[in-house]
Amino acid sequence: MVTLKLRELMDNNFLSALKSINNQPLSALQSWTLVQLQKKVNEQLTTFEKVRLESIKKFALLKEDGNLE
């Protein structure tokens, strides 16, 4: 099992490496494993983004015009 920290998932080099690997000829097992990894990464990034936006709305200060400071 591979364990990654969120900062590693957010790294552009990691994301571009996944895309680069995806463009290579792979066996069926390797392709399946890669797809499963990409699903998990996308789930984690989606969850992070949702929590990040909720936190911004909860703790950010609003200006008079309704925009965040």
Buried (B, 14 or more C-beta within 10 A) or exposed (E): EEEEEEEEBEEEEBBEEBEEBEEEEEEEEEBEEBEEBBEEBEEBBEEEEEEEEEEEEEEEEEEEEEEEE
